[in-house]
Amino acid sequence: MLISEKHRPATWSEVVGQDKAVKTLQAIGKRSGGFGGRAYFISGASGTGKTSIARLIAAEVADPFAIEELDASELTADRIRQIDGSLLQYGWGPRGGKAYLVNEVHGLSAPTVRRLLCLLEPGRGGLPAHVVFVFTTTVDGLDLFEEHIDAHPLLSRCTCIALARRDLARPFAERVRAAFAADGLNGQPIEWYVKLARECQNNMRAMYEVAERRLIEGI
């Protein structure tokens, strides 16, 4: 297992550098009685926590075998029709929910976006309370899709969360340093990790990869 996966946040308290996003999401969950019945749209730079947060949302609604994680290229119009036809069915497990995570959503094709808009159409009454969709992307703004599809209709159907892109170097450095210390691979001061965070443009996944190589090789 990659060390970045081994130390991926398993609880909300383990998410670092994204306090505002976490507080917003927890407030939504508390006010709504859970995360189900909504679509979430999470944007942010690579390695800043999009997938981790998406998986935490999904885990609040569904058990692991009722969570489907897809790349945008795998989500076709036909697959959305299949999902649409089974929305009222509950997922297996004690939580009873179903979660769909779509990564790199800016890669969706025009037919898929159109079908997705139909599925999320508010006029249909919204998603069932036991279903959640979470979309992630590294692209900000309305010019999301390569085919220049207007992103506003999709965004208006989602709860949009933009992750922080600044002031991440030190919290990320502290987390990565603690992870390596737990694995017996530490030996560098915190400023070494802060410098690494800046080199990796605050991409925590890249930080784990580079730090592991350098620590093992003694660079």
CYANA upper distance limits for C-alpha pairs under 8 A (distance plus 0.5 A):
  1 MET  CA      5 GLU  CA      7.13
  1 MET  CA      6 LYS  CA      6.96
  2 LEU  CA      6 LYS  CA      6.76
  3 ILE  CA      7 HIS  CA      6.72
  3 ILE  CA    208 TYR  CA      7.19
  3 ILE  CA    209 GLU  CA      8.26
  4 SER  CA      8 ARG  CA      6.49
  4 SER  CA    204 MET  CA      8.43
  4 SER  CA    205 ARG  CA      6.28
  4 SER  CA    208 TYR  CA      6.30
  4 SER  CA    209 GLU  CA      8.06
  7 HIS  CA    179 ALA  CA      7.22
  8 ARG  CA     52 SER  CA      7.25
  9 PRO  CA     14 GLU  CA      5.54
  9 PRO  CA     15 VAL  CA      6.23
  9 PRO  CA     52 SER  CA      6.85
 10 ALA  CA     14 GLU  CA      7.22
 10 ALA  CA     56 LEU  CA      7.69
 11 THR  CA     15 VAL  CA      7.73
 11 THR  CA     56 LEU  CA      7.42
 12 TRP  CA     22 VAL  CA      7.59
 12 TRP  CA     53 ILE  CA      8.45
 12 TRP  CA     56 LEU  CA      7.65
 15 VAL  CA     19 ASP  CA      8.31
 15 VAL  CA     22 VAL  CA      8.39
 15 VAL  CA     49 GLY  CA      8.04
 15 VAL  CA     52 SER  CA      8.45
 15 VAL  CA     53 ILE  CA      8.30
 16 VAL  CA    171 PRO  CA      6.75
 16 VAL  CA    172 PHE  CA      7.36
 16 VAL  CA    175 ARG  CA      8.05
 17 GLY  CA    164 ALA  CA      7.81
 17 GLY  CA    167 ASP  CA      8.08
 17 GLY  CA    168 LEU  CA      6.04
 17 GLY  CA    171 PRO  CA      6.35
 17 GLY  CA    172 PHE  CA      7.47
 18 GLN  CA     22 VAL  CA      6.72
 18 GLN  CA     49 GLY  CA      8.27
 18 GLN  CA    163 LEU  CA      6.92
 18 GLN  CA    164 ALA  CA      6.58
 19 ASP  CA     23 LYS  CA      6.54
 20 LYS  CA     24 THR  CA      6.63
 21 ALA  CA     25 LEU  CA      6.67
 21 ALA  CA    161 ILE  CA      6.97
 21 ALA  CA    162 ALA  CA      7.76
 21 ALA  CA    163 LEU  CA      6.79
 21 ALA  CA    164 ALA  CA      8.44
 22 VAL  CA     26 GLN  CA      6.54
 23 LYS  CA     27 ALA  CA      6.54
 24 THR  CA     28 ILE  CA      6.77
 25 LEU  CA     29 GLY  CA      6.64
 26 GLN  CA     30 LYS  CA      6.56
 27 ALA  CA     31 ARG  CA      6.53
 28 ILE  CA     32 SER  CA      6.43
 28 ILE  CA     34 GLY  CA      8.17
 28 ILE  CA     35 PHE  CA      7.90
 29 GLY  CA     33 GLY  CA      6.16
 29 GLY  CA     34 GLY  CA      4.83
 29 GLY  CA     35 PHE  CA      5.59
 30 LYS  CA     34 GLY  CA      6.72
 34 GLY  CA     60 GLU  CA      7.89
 34 GLY  CA     61 VAL  CA      7.96
 35 PHE  CA     57 ILE  CA      7.14
 35 PHE  CA     60 GLU  CA      7.37
 35 PHE  CA     61 VAL  CA      6.99
 35 PHE  CA    132 VAL  CA      7.49
 36 GLY  CA     61 VAL  CA      6.52
 36 GLY  CA     97 GLY  CA      8.28
 36 GLY  CA    127 LEU  CA      8.49
 36 GLY  CA    128 PRO  CA      7.91
 36 GLY  CA    129 ALA  CA      5.33
 36 GLY  CA    130 HIS  CA      5.71
 36 GLY  CA    131 VAL  CA      5.71
 36 GLY  CA    132 VAL  CA      5.43
 37 GLY  CA    126 GLY  CA      7.32
 37 GLY  CA    127 LEU  CA      5.16
 37 GLY  CA    128 PRO  CA      5.51
 37 GLY  CA    129 ALA  CA      4.44
 37 GLY  CA    130 HIS  CA      6.69
 37 GLY  CA    131 VAL  CA      5.95
 37 GLY  CA    132 VAL  CA      6.21
 38 ARG  CA    126 GLY  CA      7.94
 38 ARG  CA    127 LEU  CA      6.62
 38 ARG  CA    129 ALA  CA      8.23
 38 ARG  CA    131 VAL  CA      7.87
 38 ARG  CA    132 VAL  CA      5.94
 38 ARG  CA    133 PHE  CA      7.10
 38 ARG  CA    158 CYS  CA      7.47
 38 ARG  CA    159 THR  CA      7.89
 39 ALA  CA    120 LEU  CA      8.37
 39 ALA  CA    127 LEU  CA      8.48
 39 ALA  CA    132 VAL  CA      6.30
 39 ALA  CA    133 PHE  CA      5.00
 39 ALA  CA    134 VAL  CA      6.16
 39 ALA  CA    135 PHE  CA      8.09
 39 ALA  CA    157 ARG  CA      7.54
 39 ALA  CA    158 CYS  CA      5.31
 39 ALA  CA    159 THR  CA      6.74
 40 TYR  CA    132 VAL  CA      8.41
 40 TYR  CA    133 PHE  CA      6.70
 40 TYR  CA    134 VAL  CA      5.16
 40 TYR  CA    135 PHE  CA      6.55
 40 TYR  CA    158 CYS  CA      5.56
 40 TYR  CA    159 THR  CA      5.18
 40 TYR  CA    160 CYS  CA      6.39
 40 TYR  CA    161 ILE  CA      7.89
 41 PHE  CA    134 VAL  CA      6.46
 41 PHE  CA    135 PHE  CA      5.24
 41 PHE  CA    136 THR  CA      6.40
 41 PHE  CA    137 THR  CA      8.47
 41 PHE  CA    155 LEU  CA      7.68
 41 PHE  CA    158 CYS  CA      6.37
 41 PHE  CA    159 THR  CA      6.45
 41 PHE  CA    160 CYS  CA      5.14
 41 PHE  CA    161 ILE  CA      6.56
 42 ILE  CA     50 LYS  CA      6.80
 42 ILE  CA     54 ALA  CA      8.25
 42 ILE  CA    134 VAL  CA      7.90
 42 ILE  CA    135 PHE  CA      6.57
 42 ILE  CA    136 THR  CA      5.25
 42 ILE  CA    137 THR  CA      7.01
 42 ILE  CA    160 CYS  CA      6.51
 42 ILE  CA    161 ILE  CA      5.32
 42 ILE  CA    162 ALA  CA      6.33
 42 ILE  CA    163 LEU  CA      7.66
 43 SER  CA     50 LYS  CA      7.43
 43 SER  CA    136 THR  CA      6.19
 43 SER  CA    137 THR  CA      5.42
 43 SER  CA    138 THR  CA      6.08
 43 SER  CA    139 VAL  CA      7.04
 43 SER  CA    140 ASP  CA      6.92
 43 SER  CA    160 CYS  CA      8.38
 43 SER  CA    161 ILE  CA      6.93
 43 SER  CA    162 ALA  CA      5.41
 43 SER  CA    163 LEU  CA      6.59
 44 GLY  CA     48 THR  CA      7.15
 44 GLY  CA     49 GLY  CA      8.36
 44 GLY  CA     50 LYS  CA      7.09
 44 GLY  CA    137 THR  CA      7.10
 44 GLY  CA    138 THR  CA      5.56
 44 GLY  CA    139 VAL  CA      7.67
 44 GLY  CA    140 ASP  CA      7.97
 44 GLY  CA    162 ALA  CA      6.51
 44 GLY  CA    163 LEU  CA      5.46
 44 GLY  CA    164 ALA  CA      7.53
 44 GLY  CA    165 ARG  CA      7.46
 45 ALA  CA    138 THR  CA      5.64
 45 ALA  CA    139 VAL  CA      8.38
 45 ALA  CA    163 LEU  CA      8.31
 45 ALA  CA    165 ARG  CA      7.15
 45 ALA  CA    203 ASN  CA      8.12
 46 SER  CA     50 LYS  CA      8.43
 46 SER  CA    138 THR  CA      6.82
 46 SER  CA    203 ASN  CA      6.31
 47 GLY  CA    202 ASN  CA      7.64
 47 GLY  CA    203 ASN  CA      4.61
 47 GLY  CA    204 MET  CA      5.47
 47 GLY  CA    205 ARG  CA      5.71
 47 GLY  CA    206 ALA  CA      7.68
 48 THR  CA    163 LEU  CA      7.95
 48 THR  CA    164 ALA  CA      8.37
 48 THR  CA    165 ARG  CA      8.05
 48 THR  CA    202 ASN  CA      7.45
 48 THR  CA    203 ASN  CA      6.36
 48 THR  CA    204 MET  CA      6.82
 49 GLY  CA     53 ILE  CA      6.52
 49 GLY  CA    163 LEU  CA      8.31
 50 LYS  CA     54 ALA  CA      6.60
 50 LYS  CA    136 THR  CA      6.80
 50 LYS  CA    137 THR  CA      8.39
 50 LYS  CA    163 LEU  CA      8.08
 51 THR  CA     55 ARG  CA      6.56
 51 THR  CA    103 ASN  CA      8.15
 51 THR  CA    136 THR  CA      7.65
 52 SER  CA     56 LEU  CA      6.81
 53 ILE  CA     57 ILE  CA      6.78
 54 ALA  CA     58 ALA  CA      6.76
 54 ALA  CA    101 LEU  CA      7.44
 54 ALA  CA    134 VAL  CA      6.55
 54 ALA  CA    135 PHE  CA      8.29
 54 ALA  CA    136 THR  CA      8.15
 55 ARG  CA     59 ALA  CA      6.52
 55 ARG  CA    101 LEU  CA      8.21
 56 LEU  CA     60 GLU  CA      6.96
 57 ILE  CA     61 VAL  CA      7.43
 57 ILE  CA    134 VAL  CA      8.43
 58 ALA  CA     62 ALA  CA      6.43
 58 ALA  CA     67 ILE  CA      7.30
 58 ALA  CA     98 LYS  CA      8.43
 58 ALA  CA     99 ALA  CA      5.90
 58 ALA  CA    100 TYR  CA      8.11
 58 ALA  CA    101 LEU  CA      8.21
 58 ALA  CA    132 VAL  CA      7.51
 58 ALA  CA    134 VAL  CA      8.27
 59 ALA  CA     63 ASP  CA      6.73
 59 ALA  CA     64 PRO  CA      7.60
 59 ALA  CA     67 ILE  CA      8.44
 61 VAL  CA     95 ARG  CA      6.79
 61 VAL  CA     96 GLY  CA      8.05
 61 VAL  CA     97 GLY  CA      5.67
 61 VAL  CA     98 LYS  CA      7.19
 61 VAL  CA     99 ALA  CA      7.34
 61 VAL  CA    130 HIS  CA      7.22
 61 VAL  CA    131 VAL  CA      7.78
 61 VAL  CA    132 VAL  CA      7.69
 62 ALA  CA     66 ALA  CA      6.19
 62 ALA  CA     67 ILE  CA      6.76
 62 ALA  CA     91 GLY  CA      7.48
 62 ALA  CA     93 GLY  CA      8.15
 62 ALA  CA     95 ARG  CA      5.97
 62 ALA  CA     96 GLY  CA      6.67
 62 ALA  CA     97 GLY  CA      4.80
 62 ALA  CA     98 LYS  CA      5.59
 62 ALA  CA     99 ALA  CA      6.49
 63 ASP  CA     67 ILE  CA      7.16
 63 ASP  CA     91 GLY  CA      8.27
 63 ASP  CA     92 TRP  CA      7.70
 63 ASP  CA     93 GLY  CA      6.34
 63 ASP  CA     94 PRO  CA      7.81
 63 ASP  CA     95 ARG  CA      6.65
 63 ASP  CA     96 GLY  CA      7.89
 63 ASP  CA     97 GLY  CA      7.68
 63 ASP  CA     98 LYS  CA      8.25
 65 PHE  CA     92 TRP  CA      7.79
 66 ALA  CA     91 GLY  CA      5.97
 66 ALA  CA     92 TRP  CA      6.77
 66 ALA  CA     93 GLY  CA      8.38
 66 ALA  CA     97 GLY  CA      7.50
 66 ALA  CA     98 LYS  CA      5.66
 66 ALA  CA     99 ALA  CA      6.96
 67 ILE  CA     98 LYS  CA      6.46
 67 ILE  CA     99 ALA  CA      5.19
 67 ILE  CA    100 TYR  CA      6.47
 67 ILE  CA    101 LEU  CA      8.06
 68 GLU  CA     99 ALA  CA      6.72
 68 GLU  CA    100 TYR  CA      5.43
 68 GLU  CA    101 LEU  CA      6.64
 69 GLU  CA    100 TYR  CA      6.43
 69 GLU  CA    101 LEU  CA      5.03
 69 GLU  CA    102 VAL  CA      6.56
 69 GLU  CA    103 ASN  CA      8.10
 70 LEU  CA     74 GLU  CA      6.49
 70 LEU  CA     75 LEU  CA      7.17
 70 LEU  CA    100 TYR  CA      8.11
 70 LEU  CA    101 LEU  CA      6.50
 70 LEU  CA    102 VAL  CA      5.41
 70 LEU  CA    103 ASN  CA      6.69
 71 ASP  CA     75 LEU  CA      7.38
 71 ASP  CA    102 VAL  CA      6.08
 71 ASP  CA    103 ASN  CA      5.35
 71 ASP  CA    104 GLU  CA      6.81
 71 ASP  CA    105 VAL  CA      7.99
 72 ALA  CA    102 VAL  CA      6.32
 72 ALA  CA    103 ASN  CA      6.34
 72 ALA  CA    104 GLU  CA      6.22
 72 ALA  CA    105 VAL  CA      5.62
 72 ALA  CA    106 HIS  CA      7.88
 72 ALA  CA    107 GLY  CA      5.93
 72 ALA  CA    108 LEU  CA      5.81
 73 SER  CA    107 GLY  CA      6.88
 73 SER  CA    108 LEU  CA      6.86
 75 LEU  CA     79 ARG  CA      6.55
 75 LEU  CA     80 ILE  CA      7.47
 75 LEU  CA    102 VAL  CA      8.16
 75 LEU  CA    108 LEU  CA      7.94
 75 LEU  CA    112 THR  CA      7.73
 76 THR  CA     80 ILE  CA      6.87
 76 THR  CA    109 SER  CA      8.40
 76 THR  CA    111 PRO  CA      8.43
 76 THR  CA    112 THR  CA      5.97
 77 ALA  CA     81 ARG  CA      6.83
 77 ALA  CA    111 PRO  CA      6.64
 77 ALA  CA    112 THR  CA      4.95
 77 ALA  CA    113 VAL  CA      8.39
 77 ALA  CA    115 ARG  CA      6.34
 77 ALA  CA    116 LEU  CA      8.13
 78 ASP  CA     82 GLN  CA      6.91
 79 ARG  CA     83 ILE  CA      6.77
 80 ILE  CA     84 ASP  CA      6.44
 80 ILE  CA    112 THR  CA      8.11
 80 ILE  CA    115 ARG  CA      7.33
 80 ILE  CA    116 LEU  CA      7.22
 80 ILE  CA    119 LEU  CA      8.20
 81 ARG  CA     85 GLY  CA      6.69
 81 ARG  CA    115 ARG  CA      8.13
 82 GLN  CA     86 SER  CA      7.06
 83 ILE  CA     87 LEU  CA      6.59
 84 ASP  CA    119 LEU  CA      6.85
 87 LEU  CA    127 LEU  CA      8.38
 87 LEU  CA    128 PRO  CA      7.58
 87 LEU  CA    131 VAL  CA      7.71
 88 LEU  CA    128 PRO  CA      7.33
 90 TYR  CA     96 GLY  CA      5.93
 90 TYR  CA     97 GLY  CA      6.21
 90 TYR  CA     98 LYS  CA      7.27
 90 TYR  CA    130 HIS  CA      7.43
 91 GLY  CA     95 ARG  CA      8.28
 91 GLY  CA     96 GLY  CA      5.18
 91 GLY  CA     97 GLY  CA      5.33
 91 GLY  CA     98 LYS  CA      5.69
 92 TRP  CA     96 GLY  CA      6.17
 92 TRP  CA     97 GLY  CA      7.98
 96 GLY  CA    130 HIS  CA      7.37
 97 GLY  CA    130 HIS  CA      4.94
 97 GLY  CA    131 VAL  CA      6.20
 98 LYS  CA    130 HIS  CA      6.77
 98 LYS  CA    131 VAL  CA      5.39
 98 LYS  CA    132 VAL  CA      7.03
 99 ALA  CA    131 VAL  CA      6.29
 99 ALA  CA    132 VAL  CA      5.39
 99 ALA  CA    133 PHE  CA      6.40
 99 ALA  CA    134 VAL  CA      8.27
100 TYR  CA    132 VAL  CA      6.87
100 TYR  CA    133 PHE  CA      5.34
100 TYR  CA    134 VAL  CA      6.79
101 LEU  CA    133 PHE  CA      6.46
101 LEU  CA    134 VAL  CA      5.32
101 LEU  CA    135 PHE  CA      6.47
101 LEU  CA    136 THR  CA      8.38
102 VAL  CA    133 PHE  CA      8.21
102 VAL  CA    134 VAL  CA      6.71
102 VAL  CA    135 PHE  CA      5.29
102 VAL  CA    136 THR  CA      6.84
103 ASN  CA    135 PHE  CA      6.45
103 ASN  CA    136 THR  CA      5.37
103 ASN  CA    137 THR  CA      6.90
104 GLU  CA    135 PHE  CA      8.06
104 GLU  CA    136 THR  CA      6.10
104 GLU  CA    137 THR  CA      5.03
104 GLU  CA    138 THR  CA      7.39
105 VAL  CA    135 PHE  CA      6.53
105 VAL  CA    136 THR  CA      6.41
105 VAL  CA    137 THR  CA      6.04
106 HIS  CA    137 THR  CA      6.75
106 HIS  CA    139 VAL  CA      7.49
106 HIS  CA    144 LEU  CA      5.70
106 HIS  CA    145 PHE  CA      5.46
106 HIS  CA    146 GLU  CA      7.89
107 GLY  CA    145 PHE  CA      6.87
107 GLY  CA    146 GLU  CA      7.67
108 LEU  CA    112 THR  CA      6.73
108 LEU  CA    113 VAL  CA      6.88
108 LEU  CA    145 PHE  CA      7.48
109 SER  CA    113 VAL  CA      6.75
109 SER  CA    145 PHE  CA      8.32
109 SER  CA    147 GLU  CA      7.97
110 ALA  CA    114 ARG  CA      6.76
110 ALA  CA    147 GLU  CA      7.50
110 ALA  CA    149 ILE  CA      7.37
111 PRO  CA    115 ARG  CA      6.76
112 THR  CA    116 LEU  CA      6.50
113 VAL  CA    117 LEU  CA      6.65
113 VAL  CA    154 LEU  CA      8.28
114 ARG  CA    118 CYS  CA      7.09
115 ARG  CA    119 LEU  CA      6.91
116 LEU  CA    120 LEU  CA      6.73
116 LEU  CA    154 LEU  CA      8.50
117 LEU  CA    121 GLU  CA      6.29
117 LEU  CA    153 PRO  CA      7.74
117 LEU  CA    154 LEU  CA      6.71
117 LEU  CA    157 ARG  CA      8.45
120 LEU  CA    124 ARG  CA      8.39
120 LEU  CA    126 GLY  CA      6.64
120 LEU  CA    127 LEU  CA      7.19
120 LEU  CA    157 ARG  CA      6.97
121 GLU  CA    125 GLY  CA      8.06
121 GLU  CA    126 GLY  CA      6.90
121 GLU  CA    157 ARG  CA      7.75
122 PRO  CA    126 GLY  CA      5.35
122 PRO  CA    157 ARG  CA      7.77
127 LEU  CA    131 VAL  CA      6.80
127 LEU  CA    132 VAL  CA      7.89
139 VAL  CA    144 LEU  CA      6.70
140 ASP  CA    144 LEU  CA      7.60
142 LEU  CA    150 ASP  CA      7.18
142 LEU  CA    151 ALA  CA      5.57
142 LEU  CA    152 HIS  CA      6.68
143 ASP  CA    148 HIS  CA      6.95
143 ASP  CA    149 ILE  CA      7.99
143 ASP  CA    150 ASP  CA      7.37
143 ASP  CA    151 ALA  CA      7.01
144 LEU  CA    148 HIS  CA      7.74
144 LEU  CA    149 ILE  CA      8.04
144 LEU  CA    150 ASP  CA      8.33
144 LEU  CA    151 ALA  CA      6.66
145 PHE  CA    149 ILE  CA      6.28
145 PHE  CA    150 ASP  CA      8.37
145 PHE  CA    151 ALA  CA      7.86
151 ALA  CA    155 LEU  CA      6.71
152 HIS  CA    156 SER  CA      6.39
153 PRO  CA    157 ARG  CA      7.17
154 LEU  CA    158 CYS  CA      7.28
155 LEU  CA    159 THR  CA      8.06
155 LEU  CA    160 CYS  CA      7.45
164 ALA  CA    168 LEU  CA      8.31
165 ARG  CA    202 ASN  CA      8.42
168 LEU  CA    172 PHE  CA      6.37
168 LEU  CA    202 ASN  CA      6.72
169 ALA  CA    173 ALA  CA      6.41
169 ALA  CA    194 VAL  CA      6.01
169 ALA  CA    195 LYS  CA      8.44
169 ALA  CA    197 ALA  CA      5.67
169 ALA  CA    198 ARG  CA      6.77
169 ALA  CA    202 ASN  CA      6.35
170 ARG  CA    174 GLU  CA      6.59
170 ARG  CA    193 TYR  CA      8.48
170 ARG  CA    194 VAL  CA      6.06
170 ARG  CA    197 ALA  CA      8.26
171 PRO  CA    175 ARG  CA      6.76
172 PHE  CA    176 VAL  CA      6.66
172 PHE  CA    194 VAL  CA      8.28
172 PHE  CA    197 ALA  CA      7.46
172 PHE  CA    202 ASN  CA      7.80
172 PHE  CA    204 MET  CA      6.95
173 ALA  CA    177 ARG  CA      6.46
173 ALA  CA    190 ILE  CA      7.22
173 ALA  CA    193 TYR  CA      5.30
173 ALA  CA    194 VAL  CA      5.61
173 ALA  CA    196 LEU  CA      8.23
173 ALA  CA    197 ALA  CA      6.78
174 GLU  CA    178 ALA  CA      6.60
174 GLU  CA    190 ILE  CA      7.29
174 GLU  CA    193 TYR  CA      7.99
175 ARG  CA    179 ALA  CA      6.72
176 VAL  CA    180 PHE  CA      6.79
176 VAL  CA    193 TYR  CA      7.99
176 VAL  CA    204 MET  CA      8.18
176 VAL  CA    207 MET  CA      7.96
176 VAL  CA    208 TYR  CA      7.14
177 ARG  CA    181 ALA  CA      6.60
177 ARG  CA    186 ASN  CA      7.25
177 ARG  CA    190 ILE  CA      7.50
177 ARG  CA    193 TYR  CA      7.25
178 ALA  CA    182 ALA  CA      6.67
179 ALA  CA    183 ASP  CA      6.93
180 PHE  CA    184 GLY  CA      6.63
180 PHE  CA    185 LEU  CA      5.45
180 PHE  CA    186 ASN  CA      5.64
181 ALA  CA    185 LEU  CA      6.16
181 ALA  CA    186 ASN  CA      5.01
181 ALA  CA    187 GLY  CA      8.29
182 ALA  CA    186 ASN  CA      8.49
185 LEU  CA    212 GLU  CA      8.34
185 LEU  CA    215 LEU  CA      7.15
185 LEU  CA    216 ILE  CA      8.02
186 ASN  CA    215 LEU  CA      8.01
188 GLN  CA    192 TRP  CA      6.63
188 GLN  CA    193 TYR  CA      8.14
189 PRO  CA    193 TYR  CA      7.70
190 ILE  CA    194 VAL  CA      6.81
191 GLU  CA    195 LYS  CA      6.56
192 TRP  CA    196 LEU  CA      6.76
193 TYR  CA    197 ALA  CA      6.59
194 VAL  CA    198 ARG  CA      6.97
195 LYS  CA    199 GLU  CA      6.77
196 LEU  CA    200 CYS  CA      6.63
196 LEU  CA    207 MET  CA      7.08
196 LEU  CA    211 ALA  CA      8.18
197 ALA  CA    201 GLN  CA      6.59
197 ALA  CA    202 ASN  CA      5.43
197 ALA  CA    203 ASN  CA      7.47
197 ALA  CA    204 MET  CA      7.80
197 ALA  CA    207 MET  CA      6.75
198 ARG  CA    202 ASN  CA      6.36
200 CYS  CA    204 MET  CA      8.22
200 CYS  CA    206 ALA  CA      6.71
200 CYS  CA    207 MET  CA      6.66
202 ASN  CA    207 MET  CA      8.27
203 ASN  CA    207 MET  CA      6.74
204 MET  CA    208 TYR  CA      6.81
205 ARG  CA    209 GLU  CA      7.07
206 ALA  CA    210 VAL  CA      6.60
207 MET  CA    211 ALA  CA      6.28
208 TYR  CA    212 GLU  CA      6.43
209 GLU  CA    213 ARG  CA      6.93
210 VAL  CA    214 ARG  CA      6.68
211 ALA  CA    215 LEU  CA      6.38
212 GLU  CA    216 ILE  CA      6.54
213 ARG  CA    217 GLU  CA      6.51
214 ARG  CA    218 GLY  CA      6.12
214 ARG  CA    219 ILE  CA      5.23
215 LEU  CA    219 ILE  CA      6.82
